[in-house]
C-alpha cells in the first residue's frame, strides 16, 4: 500500500485534529478532491483493493458531490473483470483467523490503516461467539477458500458468527462461475459502505 508522509499520518491535508484520538475520517468532497494522487490512492484503496478501480476513482476527480462519487464507483466496478474482483478480495480479512483479527484490533491511526479499522467494525459481531463456533467459522472459511481460491467475502455488519457460517455453507454449493459474481456483489456493498464512512 502507499504510505503517507509524517505530516499526513492519521489525517489529510487541511484537516485539523480536535484531539490525539480523533479518527482520520470523514473528509469532505472538497478535501478528497484536493488530496495528492498518492494520498487519494491510499484513501480509495481502503474502500476497495482493486487497483484498476482505485486508479480510475483517483483520476475521476474532481467530484461535484457524493452522488457523483457513488455513480462513478458503480460505473467503474461494472467494467472490472474477474482479476479485479480477486485482487479486491485479497484485501479482505480471512474471517475466523485469530492473527488477522488481532491485526485489525491493533490498526494504527493513519489513513492507510482505515481499511483494517473498518473491517474490525464490520466484523464486530463475530468476536463474541463461543470457541466451538469460532472454530467452525474458521473451518468453513478454509473450505470456501480451498474450493474457490479466495477468501469468503460478505458485507457483514449486523451479522453474527452463526449467520456467517450459514452463509458460507450456502455459498459453498455454488459453482465457481456463479460464486465469483456473488462475491463481487458483496465486495461492492462493502465498497459503498466504506465510501459512506470516508465521506460521511
C-alpha positions as CSV (number, residue, x, y, z in Angstrom):
1,X,0.0,0.0,0.0
2,X,1.0,3.6,-0.5
3,X,2.3,5.2,2.7
4,X,1.7,8.7,4.0
5,X,4.3,11.1,5.0
6,X,4.6,12.0,8.7
7,X,2.6,15.2,8.3
8,X,-0.3,13.3,7.0
9,X,-0.2,10.2,9.2
10,X,-3.7,10.0,10.7
11,X,-5.1,13.0,8.8
12,X,-5.4,14.5,5.4
13,X,-4.2,17.9,4.1
14,X,-6.1,20.8,5.7
15,X,-7.6,18.6,8.5
16,X,-7.1,20.0,12.0
17,X,-7.5,17.2,14.6
18,X,-9.5,18.0,17.6
19,X,-7.5,15.6,19.8
20,X,-4.9,12.9,19.6
21,X,-7.5,10.1,19.4
22,X,-9.7,11.5,16.7
23,X,-10.4,9.1,13.8
24,X,-9.0,10.3,10.4
25,X,-12.4,10.4,8.8
26,X,-14.7,11.6,7.5
27,X,-13.5,14.1,4.9
28,X,-15.4,16.4,2.7
29,X,-15.7,16.0,-1.1
30,X,-13.5,19.1,-1.4
31,X,-10.8,17.6,0.8
32,X,-11.0,14.4,-1.3
33,X,-10.6,16.4,-4.5
34,X,-7.6,18.2,-3.2
35,X,-5.7,15.2,-1.9
36,X,-2.4,14.5,-3.7
37,X,-2.6,11.5,-6.0
38,X,-0.7,9.1,-3.7
39,X,-2.9,10.0,-0.8
40,X,-6.1,9.7,-2.8
41,X,-5.0,6.3,-4.0
42,X,-4.5,5.3,-0.3
43,X,-7.9,6.6,0.6
44,X,-9.8,4.8,-2.1
45,X,-7.7,1.6,-1.6
46,X,-9.2,1.4,1.9
47,X,-12.6,1.1,0.3
48,X,-11.7,-1.4,-2.4
49,X,-8.4,-3.1,-3.1
50,X,-8.8,-3.5,-6.9
51,X,-6.0,-1.3,-8.3
52,X,-7.9,-0.5,-11.6
53,X,-10.9,0.7,-9.6
54,X,-8.7,2.7,-7.3
55,X,-6.7,4.4,-10.1
56,X,-9.8,5.3,-12.1
57,X,-11.5,6.7,-9.0
58,X,-8.4,8.9,-8.3
59,X,-8.3,10.2,-11.9
60,X,-12.1,10.7,-12.0
61,X,-11.7,13.6,-9.6
62,X,-12.9,16.3,-9.0
63,X,-16.3,15.1,-7.9
64,X,-19.2,17.5,-7.6
65,X,-20.9,15.7,-4.8
66,X,-21.3,12.4,-3.0
67,X,-23.9,11.1,-5.6
68,X,-21.2,11.5,-8.3
69,X,-18.7,9.6,-6.2
70,X,-21.2,6.7,-5.9
71,X,-22.2,6.8,-9.5
72,X,-18.6,6.7,-10.7
73,X,-17.9,3.9,-8.2
74,X,-20.7,1.8,-9.7
75,X,-19.7,2.5,-13.3
76,X,-16.1,1.6,-12.8
77,X,-16.9,-1.6,-10.9
78,X,-19.2,-2.7,-13.7
79,X,-16.3,-2.5,-16.1
80,X,-14.0,-4.5,-13.8
81,X,-13.3,-8.2,-14.5
82,X,-12.6,-11.4,-12.5
83,X,-8.9,-10.4,-12.0
84,X,-10.0,-7.1,-10.5
85,X,-12.5,-8.9,-8.2
86,X,-9.9,-11.3,-6.9
87,X,-7.5,-8.5,-6.3
88,X,-10.1,-6.7,-4.3
89,X,-10.9,-9.9,-2.3
90,X,-7.2,-10.2,-1.4
91,X,-7.6,-7.1,0.8
92,X,-10.4,-8.6,2.7
93,X,-9.6,-10.3,6.1
94,X,-9.7,-14.0,6.4
95,X,-12.8,-14.4,8.6
96,X,-12.1,-16.5,11.7
97,X,-8.3,-16.1,11.5
98,X,-7.1,-15.0,15.0
99,X,-3.9,-13.4,13.6
100,X,-5.9,-11.2,11.2
101,X,-8.4,-10.3,13.9
102,X,-5.5,-9.2,16.1
103,X,-4.1,-7.1,13.2
104,X,-7.4,-5.4,12.8
105,X,-7.7,-4.7,16.5
106,X,-4.3,-3.1,16.6
107,X,-4.6,-1.0,13.5
108,X,-2.9,2.4,13.6
109,X,-4.4,5.8,13.1
110,X,-3.1,6.6,9.6
111,X,-5.2,6.9,6.5
112,X,-3.5,3.7,5.3
113,X,-5.0,1.9,8.3
114,X,-8.6,2.8,7.7
115,X,-9.4,-0.5,5.9
116,X,-8.3,-2.5,8.9
117,X,-10.2,-0.3,11.3
118,X,-13.4,-0.5,9.2
119,X,-13.0,-4.3,8.8
120,X,-12.8,-4.6,12.6
121,X,-16.1,-2.6,13.0
122,X,-17.8,-4.6,10.2
123,X,-16.9,-7.9,11.7
124,X,-17.6,-6.9,15.3
125,X,-20.5,-9.4,15.5
126,X,-18.1,-12.3,15.0
127,X,-16.0,-11.7,18.1
128,X,-18.2,-12.9,20.9
129,X,-19.1,-16.5,19.9
130,X,-18.0,-19.5,21.9
131,X,-14.8,-21.3,20.9
132,X,-16.7,-24.1,19.1
133,X,-18.4,-21.5,16.9
134,X,-15.2,-19.7,16.2
135,X,-13.5,-23.0,15.2
136,X,-16.4,-23.8,12.9
137,X,-16.2,-20.4,11.3
138,X,-12.5,-20.8,10.6
139,X,-13.1,-24.3,9.2
140,X,-16.0,-23.2,6.9
141,X,-13.9,-20.3,5.6
142,X,-11.0,-22.6,4.9
143,X,-13.2,-24.9,3.0
144,X,-14.5,-22.0,1.0
145,X,-11.0,-20.7,0.2
146,X,-9.9,-24.2,-0.8
147,X,-12.8,-24.5,-3.2
148,X,-12.7,-21.1,-4.8
149,X,-9.2,-19.9,-4.3
150,X,-10.0,-16.6,-2.5
151,X,-11.3,-15.7,1.0
152,X,-15.0,-15.6,1.7
153,X,-16.3,-12.0,1.2
154,X,-19.5,-10.8,2.7
155,X,-20.9,-7.4,3.8
156,X,-21.0,-8.4,7.5
157,X,-22.4,-5.5,9.6
158,X,-25.1,-6.8,11.9
159,X,-24.3,-10.5,11.2
160,X,-23.0,-12.9,13.9
161,X,-20.8,-15.9,13.6
162,X,-23.6,-18.4,13.2
163,X,-25.1,-16.4,10.4
164,X,-21.8,-16.1,8.6
165,X,-21.2,-19.8,8.9
166,X,-24.7,-20.5,7.4
167,X,-23.9,-18.0,4.5
168,X,-20.6,-19.8,3.8
169,X,-22.2,-23.2,3.8
170,X,-24.9,-22.0,1.4
171,X,-22.4,-20.4,-1.0
172,X,-20.2,-23.5,-1.0
173,X,-23.0,-25.1,-3.0
174,X,-22.3,-22.7,-5.9
175,X,-20.0,-23.3,-8.8
176,X,-17.0,-21.0,-9.4
177,X,-18.6,-19.1,-12.3
178,X,-21.6,-18.2,-10.1
179,X,-19.8,-17.6,-6.9
180,X,-17.3,-15.1,-8.3
181,X,-20.1,-12.7,-9.1
182,X,-21.9,-13.2,-5.8
183,X,-18.6,-12.4,-4.0
184,X,-18.1,-9.4,-6.3
185,X,-21.6,-8.1,-5.4
186,X,-20.7,-8.4,-1.7
187,X,-17.4,-6.6,-2.3
188,X,-19.3,-3.8,-3.9
189,X,-21.6,-3.5,-0.9
190,X,-18.6,-3.2,1.3
191,X,-17.1,-0.5,-1.0
192,X,-20.3,1.5,-0.8
193,X,-20.3,1.2,3.0
194,X,-16.7,2.4,3.3
195,X,-17.1,5.3,0.9
196,X,-20.0,6.5,3.0
197,X,-17.7,6.3,6.1
198,X,-14.9,8.1,4.3
199,X,-17.1,10.9,3.1
200,X,-19.9,10.9,5.7
